[in-house]
Amino acid sequence: MQQQTDSDVLIVGAGPAGLSLAISLAQAGLRATVVEQQPATTLANPAPDGREIALTHPSADTLRRLGSWAALAPDEIGRIHGAQVHDGPVGQHAALALDATGSGREALGWIVPNHALRRSAYAVAAQLPGVHLITSAQVQRVAVTPGHAALDYTDADGATHTLQAPLLVAADSRFSATRRQLGIGAAMQDFGRTVIVCRMRHVLSSDGVAHECFGYERTLAVLPLPPDADGTPLCSVVVTAGTADAAALMALPAEAFAAQVQTQFQQRLGAMALEGERHAYPLVAVYARHFSGHRCALLGDAAVGMHPVTAHGYNLGLAGVERLTRVLVEARRTGRDIGDAAVLAAYARDHHRHAWPIYQGTNTVVRLFTDARPLPRLLRQAVLQGARRLPPLKAAIVAQLTGRTPGQPAWRPVLPMQPPAP
């Protein structure tokens, strides 16, 4: 059976990035169809996956504009008041400390569970008339022609359907099958390491400060979370380790695992205990060769899959939502074809200009701060101590997080679409 829609944009993937784009387009007057392999029940109530997402202020502004911020529960939104970067054993060297002083913000950023971001995005998208959600669908083929983009999928009953639209957007993970079918390659960096994420209870207050601890064998991040219902302090713990070491950590009893984290963090939060399950993810970074082509574009992890150490993955995805929406709205306003390669090249160019230095910088930081040889150790200390003594550098990092770069607004709202010019 063949089915065609009157959508303007087909989006493959109902993760937070894909759903946020659909909401953004619908609010601007464009119609979006989202095709997702998971069932609607899973999207409406996703299970916790251990990941906590650090959001910059520009990203929070985007979520407020979309309406998904209001769909979050108050206890799902935590504030990051400051951050400290440690080299080697915690406390051995002076840390690089960052806070929001001088930015006009009360905090550096926010932290929200990944499953809450997924749930809230779906809740908003599901009630918008301009968004058509197709769930429990297996995409079989995508293709672009001079006149349209096409997508074939099978539904839960095994029936095959075809969708057509002027533009197709791949937002289906860093290992995107859609990207591959579109003929767009990607550079992948397999770090040969595994990320373990979990929540932990602790005795002492974190004071809202996030810590990134670069050990020579393991990297430990401790991120502040809102307290539990009984007032007990909580944090998100992210351990990055070699594959064999990570497997051993996952096999430890909960008490032994907590003891190792507590020891690596030098008892700074007092006694710690595992809260819930541990989750492990392989660590692979991805950067697509192109972010767009004729009648196609990449978004979120399908475009750039980041190492989590600088917490920029989802922030880049939301920045892409803003850029792509703005380009498509302007094209429609001026009567241009939204699937034209020249139109989409403006999005790809701007997104690459923003993402490339962050991606390369993050990978450089990871390589430098996980190398245990003597020369890299000295260089790490030179970098951290230099950053501590250079207020402009610290101010630039804070500006990236708060969106308060002097003289250059980091975020602009997408205005409702205007009628095409005559």
N, C-alpha and C positions, 0 to 999 in steps of 0.2 A: 504494500500500500504506500502511496506517495502522498506526502503532506507538505504544503508550502505555507509559509507564514508571511505576514505583511510587516515583519520586523525590519528595522534599519540595521541592527547589529546582532550577530550570533556570537555568543560567548560560551566557550567550552571551559567548564570548571566553575563550581559554585562554592569555592573557598571565599575567604573574606575579601580578597582582591577582586575576583570576578563578580561577586554580588555587589560590592561597593561601586564598581563601574556601572553595573546595570541600574542601580539606584540613581547614580549621578546622571546617567543619560536620560532616564525617565523623568527626573526632575527638570531637566533641560528641554524636554519635549521630544526626545528621540525614543524609539521603541526598541527594547532589547529582549532577546530570547536566550535564556541560560540553559545549557544542557549539562546534566550532572549524572554520574553513575550511581551515587548514593541515593537511597530512598528519602522521601520527604520527612519521614519520622526521625531519621538520623540527623538531617539538617536542622530540624526544628529543636532537637534536644541532643546535641553532640556530647559524647562522653569526654570527661577531662582527659587530656593527653600529656599532662605534666608541664607543658610549655606555658611560660608567662611572657607576654610581649611588652617590651619597653617601647613606649610611644613618645615621640617628640611633641612639642606643642603644636606645630603645624599639622601633624597627623591627627591630634585630638580635635583641632579646628575643623578638619575635613570630616571627621566622624560626627561632629555636632551638626555640620551643614547637612549631612546625609540623613540624620535622625537616628542613627544606630547608637550613638553615645547615650541618648536618652533611654534606650532600651536595655542598657546595662544596669544591674543592681548596684546600689551604693557600695556594698561591701566587695564588689568586684573591681573597684577602681582604687588603686593605690598611688601614692605620690612618692616620687624620688626626689628628695631634697638635696642630696649631694652624691658625689661619687669619688671613690679612691682607687687608684691603680697601684698595685704592689708588684715589685719584682723580687722573685725568690721567696724565701720564707717570710711570712707576714711579720712586719715589725723589724726586720733586719735592716732595711733601708727606708728612708723617708719616702712616703707615698706621694704620688701626684694627686692633689685634692682639687675637686671642682665643685662649685656650687652656683646658685643662680644670682649671686650678688651682682648688682649693676645691670641686670638684664630686664628689670621691671617685672619679673615673674616671681611667684612664690616658691616655685620648685623647678628643678631641671626638666622633669618630665613625669610621665605616668607609667603605671604597669598594670596590665589587664590580662586575665587568663585567655589563652588562645581559643578555648572552646566557647567562652563568653562572647568573644568577637565574632565567631562563626554564627552563634545562635542569634545575636542581635542583628547582624547583617541579614540573615534569612528572615527574621521577623519583620523587618522593614520592607525587604524586597517582595515578600509574599503578599503584602497588602497593596502594592502599587499597581494601578491598572496598566502602566506602561511597561511592566516587567512580566514576561511569560516564563514560568519555570517548568522545565521538563526534567523530571527526576527518574531514577531507576533506569537510566538510558545508557547504553553502551555505544559510544561513537565508533563507527566502522570505517568511515572515510571522510576526509575533508579535501576540498579542491577549490581552486580559484580559476575563473574564466575571465575573459575581457569584460563581461557584463555583470557577473555576480560571483559571490562565494557560495559554495554548497557544502552541506553536511548530511551524511547518512547515519542513522542510528537505529538500533533495535530496542524495543521497549521490553517491559517485564514479561510480556506474553510471547516474545520472539518475533513480533511483527516489525517490518522495516519501514522507516519513514525518511523522507528527504526534506531538508529545510534549505531555503535560499534567502540571501540578503545581500545588500551592497558590500557589507564588511563582516569579516570573521576575526574574532579575538581569541587567542590561546591564553588561558589562565589556569592551566591544569598541571601545575607543579613543575619543579625544576627538572624532572625527567619527562617532560611533556611529549606525549606521543603525537599531539597535534602539531607541535613545532616541527617534529621530524617529518610528518606527512607533508607539511608545507615546504619542505626542502631547506629549512633553515638549520644550520649546524650550530653547535655550541661548544665553547671551550670548557672542559670540566677539570677541576682540580680535586682529586681524591686525596685528602690529607692522611688517609690511613688511620684515622682516629674515630672514636665514638663519643657522642655526647650523652651523658646521663642527666636527666632532669627529674626533679622531685620537689615536694614541699617538706619543710621541716619546722617543728616547734622549737622554741628556745626560751631561755629564762630572761636574759638581759635585752633591753630595748636596742633596736638598730638605729634609732633616731632618724629613720628614713634615708639612710646612707647605703648606697650600693657599693659593693667591693668587687674588683676584678683582680684576682691573685694569680700571677703567672709563676707557677712552680716549674721546675725543670723537667718534671715527668708528667705532671698533671696541671691543668688550668682549672681554677675554682672561681666561680662567680657566686656571690651571695647577694640576692636582691630583696629589698624590703617589700613586704606585703601587708595589707590591712590585717589587723588582729583577728583571731578566731572569735566566734560568737561569745565565748566565755572570757574574752579579753587576753587570751594567751598570744604572745607575739609569734608571728609566722614569717618565714622567708622562703624564697625560691632558691634552690641550690642547683647549679649547673656545673658538672664535672666533665672536663674533656680529657680523655686518656687514650693511650694506645689500645688497639682492639683487644689484645689478650688481657691487659690490665682492666679494661672496662668490663670484660666478661667476668673476671674475678670479682670485681666490685658488685656487679649485679647478682652474683651468687652468694654474697655475704648475707648473713642474717641482718635484719633491720638494725639491731643494736650495734653490731660491729661496723656496719656502714656508717651510721651516725657518728660513731666514735672516731672513724677516720676523718670525716669532714670536720668534726669538732677540733681534732688535733691539728689539721692543716690550717684551720682558721685561728689557731693559737688561743682557743677558748674565749674568743672575744664576745661571743653571745652567751657564754655560760654553757650549761648542759643543753644538748640538742637531741631531738628525737624525730624519727621519720614520721611524716604525716601522709598516709595514703601510699600509693604505689610509686616505684621507680620506673622510668621509661627510658629506653635507649634508642638513639638514632645515629646512623652512619653519617660521617661528616664529609660532604661533597659540595664544593662551591661550583656554580655554573654561571657562565656569561654567554648569552646568545651572540652569534656572529652578526645578526641584524635584528632590530626590534620591529621592523615593518617591511612590507612588500606590497605588491599590487593586491588590494582587497584583503589584506591581512595585517595584524599587529600582534605583538606579544606584550603580556602584562604580568606583573608580580613575579613569582619565582620562575615562570616560563621564560622571562626575559633575563632576570638576575636572581640567582640563588646564592645568598650571602652566607659566609661563615658567621655564626651567631655572636662572636666575641664583641663586636661593636653595636649589636642590636639594631642594625639598620634594615633588615630584610623587609619587614612589613611596612616600615616607614617609606622605603623606596617604592613599594607597591602602591601605597596611597598617593605618593607624589606622582606616580604614573597615571593613576585615576584622574587626578586634577589636570595633568598635561593632555592626556588623550581626550578627555571631555572637552577641554577648551578648544583643541584643534578641530574636533568634529562639529562643535557648535558654531564655530566661526565659518567652517566650510559650508554648512547648511545655510547659515545666514546670508552668505554671499552667493548662494546658488551653485556651489561646486559639488562634485561627486565625492561623498565621504570615503569611498573606497579607492579613490585615485592615489597612486603611489606617491605623487608629489605632495598631496595633502598629508599623508601619513608620515612622510619623511620629516616633516617639521616636528612631529611628536618624537620620532626616533632620535633625531639629532639632539633635541633638548634633553631627552631622558638619558641618552648616552653621556652628554656633557656633565650631567649631574651625578650619574651612577658610577662612571668609570673611575674617577679618582677615589671614591669611597670604596669601591670593590678592590682596587689595586692597593690602596692604603691599608685596608683591613688584612689582606693576604700578606702584605709585608710585615705588619705588626705580628701576625700569627707566626710567621717564619722566624722573625727576630726573637720573639719572646718565648719560643719553645725550643730554642737551640741552646744546649747546655755547654757548648765549647767556651773556652775562656774569652776569646775576642768578642763574640756576640754578647757575653755577659757584661763586658766593659762598655760596649756600645749601648746596650739597654740602659745602663745606669746613666750614661752620658745623655741619652734621649730624655729620660724621665727627669733628671736633675735640671737639664736645660729647659724643659717645659715648665718645671716648677718656677724657674727664675725668669720666664718670659711671659709677662702678663698678656701681651697681644695674642700669643698662641693659645693661652687658656681661654681668653675672651672669644677667640674664633671658634673653639670647640663648644663653648657654652652657647654661642650664637646659633650654631648648627642645631643644637637641641631645642632651644627656646624659640627659634624663628624670629629673633630680634636683631638681625644683622643691620648695623647702622646704614641708613640710606637705601636699603634694598629689601622690600617686603618679601618674606619667604613664602607667603601663601596668599593667593587671591581667590575669592569665591568665584565659582562659575555662575554667570548670570543666566537667567532663563533665555531660551532661544528666541531670537527676533525673526520676523518674516524675511525670506530671502530678498535681497536687493533687486529692484526691477532691472 
